[in-house]
Amino acid sequence: MNVEKIREDFPVLKKKIIYLDSACMSLRPVQVIDKIKEYYEEYPACALRSSHKLASRATSEVKDARETIKKFIGAKKSKEIIFTKNTTESINLLANSFKFKKVLLTDREHNSNLLPWQKHKYGIFKVNSGFNLEKFSEIVKDYDFVSFVFTSNLDGYTLPVKEIIRIAHENNCKVHLDAAQTVPHQEVNVRKLDVDFLSFSGHKMLGPSGIGVLYGKEELLNGMDQFIVGGETVVNSTYDSFDVEDIPHKFEAGLQHYSGIIGLGAAAKYLSKVGMENVHDHEAKLIGAVDAEGLKVVGIKSPGIVNFNIPGVNYHEVASILDASKSIMLRSGQHCVHSWYNANSIEGSARASFYLYNTLEEVKILNEELDKIKKLK
């Protein structure tokens, strides 16, 4: 993987920044930016509705993007790809539309995969230093739905999802995976996993913000109620009734974020060209080069993310100093996992997250600057 060549595709990197906040939002390559501009400059019309030339082109591009995402995650049919605003909306759609009795969550869920379930009956499975499959086998018997984070935005820890799904299915339990931090960083094949539902966001995988995906097995999506209704979700309507559209349009109410959908397709094509295995291997090298001596690692040390505190120095100060000294941009706070931080009596932390455009030289600079900060305590 030619990282220097890849970096040329990202205009913002010309500002000489060291961007280590991709777990929050990734940068965008010119190929995605140009595809978004193409929509607004060449065919800025309603897809799937009007029949004139501009609309026909928009419709074709949206269909192409849906097909691209289908292939990118290994889905069987493009109709199993539901476009949403983001992972958050995908999970809210699922929590309000799928029929279940009791859902099991981990104790390290992002707010997006915790809050939507709290109005239902739910339980919490503690991961601690790793996922205990034997314990899970016993607990899952009391549930008919599981909604777990695939890869944690807290520390990059990836669950043994293949085994989790197998065990859940043996107990007649359906599984949803929050893959917002997984799909951008490693190959994900929903059919090989046999997962029932999977959600992710465009803004974490080189795509536009305001676009996300909910994948679901066709038969399960067909059996779900609608959460949001309106234009495009019905075949016909009267003053007192309506006929529901087929999936995916059944769940895509109103005019869609067409430029976002098309841009997401371009992002998936870009990542496919680079190769997800190459992305994953590159990130592993970067993490391996981080000097953790003197850092108090928060969570489970894993590929992709380094979450840490420096004893004696406030985590917000750490982030501010790095930004001011060498334009090293990372995140500080509780990273939308407030429940885990509160349960573990940790006020917050600094989080460095890496992606395909980061370099070993940048890691070296990060290490040098962190060494300086350690001396401030």
C-alpha positions in Angstrom: 0.0 0.0 0.0 1.5 3.3 -1.1 0.6 5.6 1.7 2.3 8.7 0.3 0.3 8.2 -2.9 -2.9 7.8 -1.0 -2.2 11.0 1.0 -2.1 12.9 -2.3 -5.9 12.1 -2.6 -6.7 14.0 0.6 -6.7 17.8 0.1 -6.9 18.7 3.7 -3.6 17.0 4.4 -1.9 19.8 2.5 -2.4 21.9 5.6 0.4 19.8 7.2 -1.8 18.4 10.0 -1.5 15.1 11.8 -5.0 13.8 11.9 -5.6 11.2 14.5 -9.4 11.5 15.0 -10.7 9.1 12.3 -12.7 7.1 14.9 -14.9 10.3 15.1 -14.8 11.3 11.5 -12.5 10.3 8.7 -11.0 12.6 6.1 -12.4 12.5 2.5 -10.4 11.8 -0.7 -10.9 13.9 -3.8 -12.6 11.0 -5.5 -15.5 11.3 -3.0 -15.5 15.1 -3.1 -15.6 15.1 -6.9 -18.5 12.5 -7.0 -20.5 14.7 -4.6 -19.8 17.8 -6.8 -20.8 15.8 -9.9 -24.3 15.2 -8.5 -24.9 18.9 -7.8 -23.3 20.1 -11.0 -24.6 17.5 -13.5 -27.8 15.8 -12.2 -29.2 17.6 -9.1 -32.7 16.0 -9.3 -35.0 13.7 -7.5 -34.0 10.1 -7.9 -36.7 7.4 -8.2 -39.5 9.9 -8.8 -39.3 12.1 -11.9 -38.6 10.6 -15.4 -36.6 13.3 -17.1 -32.9 13.0 -18.0 -31.5 14.5 -14.8 -33.7 12.4 -12.6 -33.0 9.2 -14.6 -29.2 9.8 -14.1 -29.7 10.4 -10.4 -31.8 7.2 -10.1 -29.1 5.3 -11.9 -26.3 6.6 -9.7 -28.2 5.8 -6.5 -28.9 2.3 -7.7 -25.2 1.9 -8.5 -24.2 3.1 -5.0 -26.6 0.6 -3.4 -25.2 -2.2 -5.5 -21.6 -1.1 -4.5 -22.5 -1.1 -0.8 -24.1 -4.5 -1.2 -20.9 -5.9 -2.7 -18.7 -4.1 -0.1 -20.3 -5.9 2.8 -21.1 -9.1 1.0 -24.9 -8.8 1.2 -27.0 -11.1 -1.0 -29.4 -8.5 -2.5 -29.2 -4.7 -2.9 -32.7 -4.4 -1.4 -31.2 -5.5 1.9 -29.3 -2.1 2.0 -31.4 0.6 3.7 -30.0 4.1 3.5 -30.3 6.2 6.7 -28.7 9.4 8.1 -26.1 7.5 10.1 -25.5 4.5 12.4 -27.6 6.2 15.1 -30.7 6.4 12.8 -30.1 2.8 11.7 -30.2 1.6 15.2 -33.2 3.7 16.1 -35.1 2.3 13.1 -34.3 -1.2 14.2 -35.2 -0.6 17.9 -38.5 0.8 16.9 -39.4 -1.5 14.1 -38.2 -5.0 14.9 -40.3 -7.2 17.1 -38.5 -8.7 20.1 -39.0 -9.2 23.8 -35.7 -8.5 25.5 -32.3 -7.3 24.1 -28.8 -7.9 25.4 -26.1 -5.2 25.1 -22.5 -5.0 26.2 -21.3 -2.6 28.9 -19.2 -0.7 26.3 -21.8 0.5 23.9 -21.7 3.9 22.2 -24.7 6.0 23.2 -26.2 5.2 19.8 -26.4 1.5 20.7 -27.5 2.1 24.3 -30.1 4.8 24.4 -32.5 3.5 21.7 -32.9 0.2 23.6 -33.5 1.7 27.0 -37.2 2.0 26.5 -37.3 -1.7 26.0 -36.5 -4.6 28.3 -32.7 -5.0 28.2 -29.7 -6.5 30.0 -26.0 -5.6 30.1 -23.2 -8.1 29.4 -19.8 -7.1 30.9 -16.8 -7.6 28.7 -14.1 -6.6 31.2 -10.6 -7.6 29.8 -12.2 -9.7 27.0 -15.4 -11.4 25.8 -16.3 -14.5 27.7 -18.1 -16.8 25.3 -18.8 -19.4 27.9 -20.6 -16.9 30.1 -22.4 -15.5 27.1 -23.7 -19.0 26.2 -25.4 -19.1 29.6 -26.8 -15.5 29.7 -28.1 -15.3 26.1 -30.7 -18.0 26.8 -32.8 -15.3 28.5 -32.9 -13.0 25.5 -34.3 -13.1 21.9 -32.2 -10.2 20.5 -28.6 -9.1 20.8 -27.2 -5.7 19.8 -23.5 -5.5 20.3 -20.8 -3.1 19.2 -18.6 -5.0 16.6 -15.5 -2.9 17.2 -15.5 -0.5 20.1 -14.9 3.2 19.5 -13.5 3.2 23.1 -10.4 1.2 22.4 -10.7 -0.6 19.1 -11.4 -4.0 20.7 -13.2 -6.3 18.3 -15.6 -8.9 19.6 -15.4 -12.6 18.5 -18.6 -12.0 16.5 -18.6 -15.2 14.4 -18.8 -17.2 17.6 -21.3 -14.8 19.2 -23.6 -15.0 16.3 -23.4 -18.8 16.2 -24.2 -19.1 19.9 -27.0 -16.6 19.7 -28.6 -18.4 16.7 -28.4 -21.7 18.6 -30.6 -20.1 21.2 -33.1 -18.6 18.7 -31.7 -15.1 19.2 -31.3 -12.6 16.4 -28.1 -10.4 16.3 -27.4 -6.8 15.3 -23.9 -5.5 15.1 -23.0 -1.8 15.4 -20.2 -1.9 12.8 -19.5 1.9 12.6 -15.9 1.3 13.7 -15.5 -2.0 11.8 -16.6 -1.6 8.2 -14.1 1.2 7.6 -11.1 -0.8 8.9 -11.4 -4.4 7.9 -13.3 -6.7 5.6 -16.8 -7.4 6.7 -19.0 -10.0 5.0 -22.5 -10.2 6.4 -23.3 -13.6 4.8 -20.1 -15.3 6.0 -20.9 -13.9 9.5 -24.6 -14.9 9.1 -25.4 -11.7 11.0 -29.1 -10.7 11.0 -28.6 -6.9 11.1 -25.6 -4.6 10.7 -25.3 -0.8 10.8 -22.5 1.7 9.9 -21.9 5.3 8.9 -20.4 6.9 5.8 -18.5 9.6 7.7 -16.2 7.1 9.3 -15.2 5.4 6.0 -14.1 8.3 3.8 -17.7 9.1 2.8 -20.0 12.1 3.4 -21.6 12.9 6.7 -25.4 12.5 7.0 -25.5 9.1 5.4 -25.5 5.6 6.9 -26.6 2.1 6.3 -28.8 -0.5 7.9 -28.3 -4.0 6.5 -30.9 -6.7 7.3 -31.7 -10.1 6.0 -34.5 -9.8 3.4 -37.0 -11.9 5.3 -36.5 -10.0 8.5 -36.8 -6.6 6.9 -40.0 -7.7 5.2 -41.4 -8.5 8.6 -40.5 -5.2 10.3 -42.9 -2.3 10.8 -42.2 1.1 9.4 -40.7 3.7 11.7 -40.9 6.8 9.5 -43.5 7.1 6.8 -44.1 9.5 4.0 -43.3 10.0 0.3 -41.7 7.0 -1.4 -42.6 4.6 1.4 -46.0 3.7 -0.2 -47.3 2.4 -3.5 -50.6 4.2 -3.1 -52.7 6.0 -0.4 -56.2 7.2 0.3 -57.5 9.5 3.0 -57.7 6.6 5.5 -55.2 3.9 4.3 -52.0 3.2 2.3 -50.2 0.4 0.6 -46.6 -0.1 1.8 -43.7 -0.1 -0.6 -41.3 -3.1 -0.8 -37.9 -2.9 0.8 -35.7 -0.9 0.8 -38.0 2.0 0.0 -40.4 1.0 2.7 -37.9 2.5 5.2 -36.6 5.4 3.1 -39.2 8.2 3.7 -39.0 11.5 1.8 -36.4 12.8 -0.5 -33.1 11.2 0.3 -29.5 12.4 0.7 -28.7 11.6 -2.9 -25.3 13.2 -3.0 -24.5 11.4 0.3 -25.6 8.1 -1.1 -23.6 8.6 -4.3 -20.6 9.8 -2.3 -20.7 6.8 0.0 -20.6 4.5 -3.1 -17.5 6.3 -4.2 -15.9 5.9 -0.8 -16.6 2.1 -0.8 -15.1 1.9 -4.3 -12.0 3.7 -3.1 -11.5 1.4 -0.1 -12.1 -1.7 -2.3 -9.4 -0.5 -4.6 -6.9 0.0 -1.8 -8.0 -3.3 -0.3 -9.4 -3.7 3.2 -6.7 -6.3 4.2 -4.1 -3.7 3.3 -5.9 -1.0 5.4 -6.1 -3.4 8.4 -2.4 -4.4 8.2 -1.3 -0.8 7.8 -3.2 0.3 10.9 -1.7 -2.6 12.9 1.8 -1.3 12.0 0.9 2.2 13.2 -0.5 1.0 16.5 2.6 -1.2 17.0 4.8 1.9 16.7 3.0 3.8 19.4 5.1 4.1 22.6 2.8 3.4 25.4 5.4 3.7 28.2 4.2 6.2 30.7 0.7 6.2 29.4 -2.2 4.8 31.3 -4.1 2.8 28.6 -7.9 3.0 29.0 -9.9 0.0 28.0 -8.4 -3.0 26.2 -5.2 -2.4 24.1 -6.3 -3.1 20.5 -5.5 -2.3 16.9 -6.7 1.0 15.4 -7.1 3.1 18.6 -5.0 4.2 21.5 -7.1 5.5 24.4 -5.0 6.8 27.2 -4.3 9.2 30.1 -1.1 10.8 31.2 -1.0 10.8 35.0 -1.0 14.3 36.4 -2.1 15.9 33.1 -5.7 16.5 32.2 -6.8 14.7 29.1 -8.2 17.9 27.5 -4.9 19.6 28.1 -3.1 16.7 26.4 -5.2 17.2 23.3 -4.8 21.0 23.3 -1.0 20.8 23.7 -0.7 18.3 20.9 -2.8 20.5 18.6 -0.9 23.7 19.5 2.6 22.1 19.2 2.5 20.0 16.1 -1.1 20.2 14.8 -1.7 16.7 16.1 -5.5 16.3 16.2 -7.1 13.7 18.5 -10.2 13.6 20.7 -10.5 14.0 24.4 -13.5 13.3 26.7 -15.8 10.3 27.2 -16.2 9.5 23.5 -20.0 8.9 23.7 -19.4 6.0 26.0 -20.4 7.9 29.1 -22.0 4.8 30.7 -18.7 2.9 30.7 -16.7 5.8 32.0 -19.2 6.4 34.8 -19.3 2.7 35.7 -15.5 2.6 35.9 -15.1 6.0 37.7 -13.0 7.4 34.9 -13.5 11.1 34.2 -12.3 10.9 30.6 -9.3 10.3 28.3 -7.4 11.2 25.2 -8.0 9.0 22.1 -5.7 8.7 19.1 -7.3 6.8 16.2 -5.5 5.9 12.9 -6.5 5.2 9.3 -5.0 4.4 5.9 -3.6 8.0 5.4 -1.5 8.0 8.6 2.2 7.3 8.5 4.9 5.9 10.8 6.6 9.3 10.7 3.4 10.8 12.2 3.5 8.2 15.0 7.1 9.1 15.7 6.1 12.7 16.1 3.2 11.8 18.4 5.6 9.7 20.5 8.0 12.6 20.8 5.3 15.1 21.8 3.8 12.7 24.3 7.3 12.3 25.9 7.4 16.1 26.4 3.9 16.2 28.0 4.9 13.3 30.4 7.6 15.6 31.8 4.9 18.2 32.7 3.3 16.1 35.4 
